[in-house]
Amino acid sequence: MLVKKILIDKKGNMHCWIKGDLHTNFGVVKESDIEKTNGIIKSNWDKEFLCFNASFIDQFNKLNRGPAVPHIKDIAYIITYTGINKDSRILDAGTGCGFLAISLANISDNVTSYELNKETLKTAEENIKKLDLKIKLKNKDIYQGIEEKDLDLITLDLLEPWLVLSHAEKSLKNGAFLVSYLPNITQVQKLIEESKRYNFYQDKILELIEREWIVNNKIVRPKNQIIGHTAFLVFLRK
């Protein structure tokens, strides 16, 4: 079920509300109060909470996860750099739990995703249903070919993305992007070397590092934990 509201207590703890009374360490917040209030709301202990409507990121953070999913910092860069919009035709492969496909479908109305593993495909289906997004899922091996044509973007979260290059070359529009999400630099090397055999331009290879900061009165410092290497992003253009 969808998260409908977010409540934040005086210690900054976030509570996701779907339905019913919300029971917390600072008392109980009645369902009727949550439904009709945005802004400051009080529990039966007269403790204040900040209450607001849930957004896409709140839903996203509550999706069922697998052992490895693309990080939001990487997803955001893919969306921004490739410049996709609601009309973009997108193919995603290596669906996994659907995190990347879901993020793409929040922008575009035309997203297809291939996944071989039926168990992870089932998880992706459940996640997509929660957010009521339009994504065409296929239990298909992209190494064997791509059915879709005139694509604006292909995203790959696969062990051997170079095996897709010949198919991608035929399916991408001129100037369109192929983006590969790779954990190991040896995979990047292999992909770049193989791409020279096809009509692809090596646009960009990068990794993103995220460092969050704490700003609390006179305390201004970075958080102790930095989100470092999650994967390399390889951007190729046809």
Buried (B, 14 or more C-beta within 10 A) or exposed (E): EEBBBBBBBEEEEEBBBEEEBBEBEBBEBBEEBBEEBEEEBBBEEEBEBBBBEBEEEBBBEBBEEBEEBBBBEBBEBBBEBBEBEEEBBBBBBBBBBBBBBBBBBBBBBBBBBBBBBEEBBBBBBEBBEBBEBEBEBBEBEBBEEBEBEEBBBBBBBBEEBBBBBBBBBEBBBEEBBBBBBBBEEEBBEBBBEBBEEBBBEEBEBEBBEBEEEEEEEEEEEEEEEEBEEBBBBBBBBB
